[in-house]
Amino acid sequence: MSLGETNQKAIDTGEKYLNTSYEYYKLKIFQQLTITISMVFKAILIGSFLAIGLFFMALGLALFIGEALGNYTQGFIIVGLIFLFLSFIALLFKKRVNDFVVNLLSEKFFN
């Protein structure tokens, strides 16, 4: 085997490796992209249904409290205060929520 044949064989092997790596990364990017789009779509879909359900539950609770108090305005104010309180609690735990989301997404993407 001459030096020229060895060089050509090394070049062919290198090109084959590059082409294979390129195809692998193309597939890997496609996989990650489809996982991401799927997760976003599911989050929007589920979030929408949860938001609609929460809206109607809050409306019902406000009407129930307002009827019990004899003043619907007070019922809506109380429900609004409940939401403010829950928002404050969520703000206190945002670091834990962020860590949870990062861990969950890193497991999805890097495994």
Backbone as a chain_set.jsonl record, in Angstrom:
{"seq": "MSLGETNQKAIDTGEKYLNTSYEYYKLKIFQQLTITISMVFKAILIGSFLAIGLFFMALGLALFIGEALGNYTQGFIIVGLIFLFLSFIALLFKKRVNDFVVNLLSEKFFN", "coords": {"N": [[0.846, -1.162, 0.0], [0.663, 2.109, -0.936], [1.795, 5.409, -0.059], [0.102, 7.375, -1.087], [-2.285, 5.944, -1.464], [-2.911, 5.381, 1.161], [-3.268, 7.95, 2.175], [-5.523, 8.722, 0.672], [-7.36, 6.869, 1.595], [-7.562, 7.689, 4.278], [-8.611, 10.231, 3.914], [-11.087, 9.58, 2.749], [-12.251, 8.161, 4.874], [-12.371, 10.201, 6.782], [-14.138, 12.003, 5.512], [-16.41, 10.406, 5.418], [-16.901, 10.149, 8.153], [-17.433, 12.848, 8.83], [-19.755, 13.31, 7.298], [-21.495, 11.441, 8.445], [-21.565, 12.389, 11.087], [-22.705, 14.897, 10.615], [-25.277, 14.173, 9.7], [-26.193, 12.868, 11.999], [-26.283, 14.989, 13.887], [-28.126, 16.623, 12.623], [-30.431, 15.031, 12.853], [-30.564, 14.928, 15.643], [-31.011, 17.621, 16.314], [-33.48, 17.959, 15.069], [-35.0, 16.178, 16.611], [-34.843, 17.39, 19.186], [-36.053, 19.812, 18.598], [-38.663, 19.024, 17.873], [-39.495, 17.888, 20.285], [-39.446, 20.156, 21.912], [-41.351, 21.848, 20.645], [-43.599, 20.248, 20.945], [-43.823, 20.168, 23.745], [-44.318, 22.879, 24.292], [-46.74, 23.252, 22.927], [-48.392, 21.435, 24.334], [-48.271, 22.626, 26.872], [-49.507, 25.098, 26.382], [-52.056, 24.245, 25.592], [-53.017, 22.726, 27.836], [-52.683, 24.68, 29.799], [-54.494, 26.601, 28.898], [-56.994, 25.312, 29.226], [-56.903, 24.954, 32.003], [-56.854, 27.635, 32.837], [-59.352, 28.556, 31.928], [-61.038, 26.888, 33.445], [-60.269, 27.698, 36.035], [-61.073, 30.341, 35.948], [-63.912, 30.115, 35.802], [-64.379, 28.766, 38.196], [-63.469, 30.673, 40.04], [-65.252, 32.726, 39.498], [-67.673, 31.493, 40.252], [-67.1, 31.042, 42.978], [-66.839, 33.686, 43.877], [-69.432, 34.646, 43.42], [-70.818, 32.943, 45.151], [-69.713, 33.608, 47.675], [-70.405, 36.299, 47.7], [-73.209, 36.136, 47.682], [-73.596, 34.889, 50.13], [-72.688, 36.873, 51.833], [-74.405, 38.853, 51.19], [-73.731, 40.832, 49.471], [-72.528, 41.213, 46.378], [-70.262, 42.514, 45.414], [-68.421, 42.503, 47.527], [-67.883, 39.79, 47.62], [-66.477, 39.411, 45.194], [-64.276, 41.037, 45.712], [-63.108, 39.687, 47.873], [-62.396, 37.243, 46.629], [-60.573, 38.277, 44.781], [-58.598, 39.169, 46.566], [-57.794, 36.71, 47.571], [-56.564, 35.651, 45.294], [-54.465, 37.503, 45.037], [-53.037, 36.927, 47.373], [-52.292, 34.25, 46.839], [-50.662, 34.741, 44.627], [-48.598, 36.164, 45.825], [-47.511, 34.166, 47.46], [-46.635, 32.405, 45.451], [-44.674, 34.029, 44.351], [-42.828, 34.054, 46.411], [-41.876, 31.445, 46.277], [-40.602, 31.261, 43.829], [-37.94, 30.703, 43.114], [-37.597, 27.993, 43.75], [-39.47, 26.914, 42.008], [-38.335, 27.658, 39.552], [-35.93, 26.176, 39.675], [-36.989, 23.581, 39.682], [-38.209, 23.484, 37.139], [-35.969, 23.832, 35.465], [-34.495, 21.518, 36.106], [-36.317, 19.549, 35.264], [-36.533, 20.093, 32.495], [-33.865, 19.777, 31.72], [-33.477, 17.058, 32.114], [-35.155, 16.104, 30.11], [-33.958, 17.086, 27.74], [-31.225, 16.394, 27.758], [-30.964, 13.677, 27.969]], "CA": [[0.0, 0.0, 0.0], [1.501, 3.289, -1.059], [1.455, 6.559, 0.767], [-1.043, 8.027, -1.725], [-3.482, 5.157, -1.171], [-3.18, 5.565, 2.586], [-3.835, 9.298, 2.32], [-6.871, 8.722, 0.103], [-8.203, 6.108, 2.514], [-7.771, 8.548, 5.443], [-9.526, 11.297, 3.482], [-12.41, 8.973, 2.595], [-12.741, 7.865, 6.213], [-12.698, 11.498, 7.392], [-15.357, 12.51, 4.882], [-17.519, 9.562, 5.866], [-17.145, 10.529, 9.543], [-18.076, 14.16, 8.832], [-21.117, 13.158, 6.784], [-22.266, 10.721, 9.459], [-21.755, 13.317, 12.202], [-23.65, 15.909, 10.161], [-26.607, 13.559, 9.704], [-26.557, 12.628, 13.396], [-26.651, 16.249, 14.518], [-29.372, 17.048, 12.005], [-31.502, 14.266, 13.499], [-30.627, 15.323, 17.05], [-31.66, 18.93, 16.351], [-34.893, 17.722, 14.745], [-35.611, 15.552, 17.78], [-34.975, 18.39, 20.24], [-37.026, 20.796, 18.143], [-40.01, 18.457, 17.972], [-39.809, 17.763, 21.711], [-39.725, 21.502, 22.408], [-42.634, 22.3, 20.093], [-44.631, 19.425, 21.577], [-43.974, 20.618, 25.125], [-44.952, 24.198, 24.28], [-48.134, 23.056, 22.526], [-49.111, 20.826, 25.452], [-48.375, 23.609, 27.951], [-50.529, 26.076, 26.002], [-53.358, 23.58, 25.596], [-53.4, 22.429, 29.22], [-52.798, 25.966, 30.49], [-55.749, 27.247, 28.486], [-58.105, 24.657, 29.916], [-56.813, 25.277, 33.429], [-57.233, 29.035, 33.024], [-60.806, 28.65, 31.775], [-61.619, 26.256, 34.629], [-60.018, 28.554, 37.191], [-61.929, 31.519, 35.798], [-65.281, 29.793, 36.188], [-64.405, 28.447, 39.625], [-63.356, 31.94, 40.768], [-66.524, 33.423, 39.327], [-68.639, 30.813, 41.119], [-66.758, 31.307, 44.377], [-67.159, 35.08, 44.17], [-70.892, 34.756, 43.529], [-71.23, 32.228, 46.365], [-69.351, 34.432, 48.845], [-71.218, 37.515, 47.642], [-74.575, 35.81, 48.108], [-73.556, 34.61, 51.577], [-72.502, 38.148, 52.533], [-75.468, 39.782, 50.812], [-73.155, 41.875, 48.622], [-71.675, 40.54, 45.388], [-68.994, 43.231, 45.293], [-67.519, 41.996, 48.557], [-67.465, 38.448, 47.198], [-65.432, 39.549, 44.182], [-63.089, 41.603, 46.369], [-62.483, 38.606, 48.652], [-61.742, 36.324, 45.681], [-59.402, 39.002, 44.289], [-57.574, 39.128, 47.617], [-57.272, 35.336, 47.608], [-55.618, 35.534, 44.187], [-53.27, 38.29, 45.382], [-52.313, 36.144, 48.373], [-51.667, 33.118, 46.145], [-49.594, 35.289, 43.795], [-47.487, 36.48, 46.726], [-46.89, 32.892, 47.835], [-45.908, 31.927, 44.265], [-43.486, 34.875, 44.226], [-41.866, 33.598, 47.419], [-41.329, 30.149, 45.898], [-40.222, 31.259, 42.413], [-36.63, 30.06, 42.944], [-37.83, 26.547, 43.745], [-40.169, 26.594, 40.759], [-37.332, 27.755, 38.489], [-35.04, 25.011, 39.779], [-37.759, 22.404, 39.262], [-38.38, 23.528, 35.679], [-34.658, 23.601, 34.847], [-34.187, 20.095, 36.262], [-37.231, 18.78, 34.423], [-36.157, 20.279, 31.09], [-32.536, 19.217, 31.463], [-33.653, 15.62, 31.979], [-35.77, 15.845, 28.798], [-33.099, 17.433, 26.621], [-29.87, 15.837, 27.789], [-30.997, 12.226, 28.096]], "C": [[0.896, 1.232, 0.0], [0.979, 4.41, -0.168], [0.222, 7.288, 0.219], [-2.342, 7.289, -1.438], [-3.89, 5.323, 0.289], [-3.808, 6.929, 2.829], [-5.275, 9.343, 1.815], [-7.847, 7.976, 1.023], [-8.523, 6.944, 3.754], [-8.75, 9.672, 5.104], [-10.948, 10.753, 3.351], [-13.041, 8.677, 3.952], [-13.162, 9.151, 6.93], [-13.98, 12.08, 6.825], [-16.578, 11.715, 5.336], [-17.91, 9.918, 7.304], [-17.881, 11.868, 9.607], [-19.524, 14.075, 8.352], [-22.025, 12.465, 7.807], [-22.559, 11.633, 10.653], [-22.781, 14.387, 11.845], [-25.079, 15.365, 10.196], [-27.097, 13.309, 11.128], [-27.033, 13.917, 14.054], [-27.909, 16.842, 13.907], [-30.562, 16.336, 12.663], [-31.682, 14.674, 14.961], [-31.328, 16.682, 17.193], [-33.147, 18.782, 16.054], [-35.623, 17.124, 15.946], [-35.85, 16.588, 18.879], [-36.015, 19.439, 19.869], [-38.446, 20.264, 18.26], [-40.422, 18.267, 19.43], [-40.197, 19.126, 22.275], [-41.082, 21.997, 21.926], [-43.783, 21.53, 20.744], [-44.885, 19.887, 23.011], [-44.682, 21.968, 25.188], [-46.435, 24.062, 23.935], [-48.947, 22.457, 23.669], [-49.298, 21.818, 26.594], [-49.449, 24.647, 27.64], [-51.919, 25.46, 26.091], [-53.852, 23.335, 27.022], [-53.585, 23.719, 30.013], [-54.083, 26.695, 30.151], [-56.943, 26.634, 29.204], [-58.083, 24.937, 31.421], [-57.248, 26.704, 33.7], [-58.743, 29.216, 32.905], [-61.503, 28.051, 32.998], [-61.455, 27.116, 35.867], [-60.895, 29.802, 37.143], [-63.354, 31.224, 36.272], [-65.389, 29.423, 37.666], [-64.318, 29.722, 40.469], [-64.648, 32.729, 40.673], [-67.599, 32.811, 40.232], [-68.379, 31.082, 42.586], [-67.117, 32.738, 44.762], [-68.662, 35.276, 44.31], [-71.406, 34.084, 44.797], [-70.94, 33.06, 47.61], [-70.201, 35.698, 48.88], [-72.647, 37.275, 48.089], [-74.629, 35.56, 49.611], [-73.426, 35.906, 52.381], [-73.618, 39.147, 52.226], [-74.975, 40.916, 49.935], [-72.172, 41.224, 47.659], [-70.305, 41.213, 45.237], [-67.981, 42.718, 46.315], [-67.023, 40.595, 48.216], [-66.346, 38.506, 46.175], [-64.145, 40.125, 44.771], [-62.362, 40.511, 47.156], [-61.763, 37.626, 47.737], [-60.502, 36.986, 45.086], [-58.262, 38.995, 45.292], [-56.972, 37.732, 47.752], [-56.248, 35.145, 46.497], [-54.339, 36.336, 44.438], [-52.404, 37.535, 46.388], [-51.588, 34.964, 47.723], [-50.517, 33.573, 45.236], [-48.37, 35.62, 44.641], [-46.76, 35.212, 47.161], [-46.08, 32.324, 46.664], [-44.63, 32.73, 44.065], [-42.408, 34.45, 45.223], [-41.172, 32.296, 47.004], [-40.832, 30.107, 44.454], [-38.862, 30.602, 42.177], [-36.793, 28.547, 42.881], [-38.534, 26.106, 42.461], [-39.189, 26.642, 39.592], [-36.397, 26.552, 38.501], [-35.734, 23.741, 39.311], [-37.89, 22.354, 37.748], [-37.057, 23.253, 34.976], [-34.278, 22.124, 34.946], [-35.05, 19.231, 35.356], [-36.833, 18.886, 32.949], [-34.79, 19.691, 30.781], [-32.604, 17.7, 31.352], [-34.208, 15.269, 30.608], [-34.759, 16.021, 27.674], [-31.762, 16.711, 26.601], [-29.835, 14.331, 28.011], [-31.478, 11.599, 26.807]], "O": [[1.782, 1.367, 0.844], [-0.119, 4.348, 0.386], [-0.609, 7.763, 0.993], [-3.377, 7.911, -1.199], [-5.077, 5.396, 0.606], [-4.763, 7.054, 3.595], [-6.145, 9.933, 2.457], [-8.993, 8.388, 1.206], [-9.656, 6.909, 4.235], [-9.611, 10.02, 5.911], [-11.903, 11.393, 3.792], [-14.231, 8.918, 4.153], [-14.191, 9.181, 7.605], [-14.815, 12.592, 7.569], [-17.639, 12.279, 5.602], [-19.094, 9.982, 7.636], [-18.848, 12.007, 10.356], [-20.412, 14.697, 8.934], [-23.174, 12.86, 8.002], [-23.677, 11.644, 11.167], [-23.625, 14.744, 12.667], [-25.987, 16.041, 10.677], [-28.273, 13.513, 11.431], [-28.076, 13.933, 14.708], [-28.682, 17.5, 14.605], [-31.57, 16.964, 12.988], [-32.806, 14.756, 15.458], [-32.145, 16.866, 18.095], [-33.979, 19.408, 16.71], [-36.745, 17.527, 16.255], [-36.944, 16.653, 19.441], [-36.77, 19.901, 20.724], [-39.341, 20.984, 18.703], [-41.588, 18.468, 19.77], [-41.165, 19.238, 23.028], [-41.874, 22.509, 22.717], [-44.824, 22.11, 21.054], [-46.035, 19.984, 23.439], [-45.548, 22.178, 26.037], [-47.284, 24.683, 24.574], [-50.057, 22.909, 23.948], [-50.358, 21.853, 27.218], [-50.214, 25.035, 28.523], [-52.849, 26.082, 26.605], [-54.976, 23.699, 27.366], [-54.522, 23.843, 30.8], [-54.691, 27.331, 31.012], [-57.799, 27.348, 29.727], [-59.132, 25.135, 32.034], [-57.938, 26.964, 34.686], [-59.345, 29.947, 33.692], [-62.449, 28.637, 33.524], [-62.385, 27.254, 36.661], [-61.395, 30.261, 38.17], [-63.93, 31.989, 37.046], [-66.388, 29.738, 38.312], [-65.003, 29.846, 41.484], [-65.089, 33.331, 41.652], [-68.343, 33.533, 40.896], [-69.309, 31.322, 43.355], [-67.64, 32.976, 45.85], [-69.119, 35.985, 45.207], [-72.321, 34.593, 45.445], [-71.792, 33.207, 48.487], [-70.661, 36.122, 49.941], [-73.234, 38.1, 48.788], [-75.578, 35.962, 50.284], [-73.984, 36.025, 53.472], [-73.762, 40.159, 52.911], [-75.715, 41.866, 49.678], [-71.114, 40.743, 48.067], [-69.309, 40.544, 44.962], [-66.81, 42.524, 45.987], [-65.874, 40.254, 48.494], [-65.378, 37.751, 46.263], [-63.048, 39.737, 44.368], [-61.135, 40.423, 47.107], [-60.64, 37.217, 48.032], [-59.481, 36.323, 44.904], [-57.1, 38.837, 44.92], [-55.778, 37.59, 48.017], [-55.192, 34.553, 46.716], [-53.249, 35.887, 44.085], [-51.18, 37.51, 46.265], [-50.42, 34.706, 48.014], [-49.518, 32.868, 45.095], [-47.237, 35.383, 44.221], [-45.531, 35.189, 47.222], [-44.972, 31.823, 46.858], [-43.61, 32.176, 43.653], [-41.218, 34.483, 44.91], [-40.011, 32.076, 47.346], [-40.656, 29.02, 43.903], [-38.656, 29.995, 41.126], [-36.181, 27.895, 42.035], [-38.226, 25.053, 41.903], [-39.209, 25.76, 38.733], [-36.107, 25.977, 37.452], [-35.132, 22.919, 38.62], [-37.703, 21.3, 37.14], [-37.025, 22.516, 33.991], [-33.792, 21.544, 33.975], [-34.556, 18.282, 34.747], [-36.801, 17.881, 32.239], [-34.579, 19.159, 29.691], [-31.86, 17.11, 30.569], [-33.805, 14.276, 30.003], [-34.701, 15.202, 26.757], [-31.222, 16.444, 25.528], [-28.76, 13.77, 28.223], [-31.575, 10.375, 26.715]]}, "num_chains": 1, "name": "protein.A"}
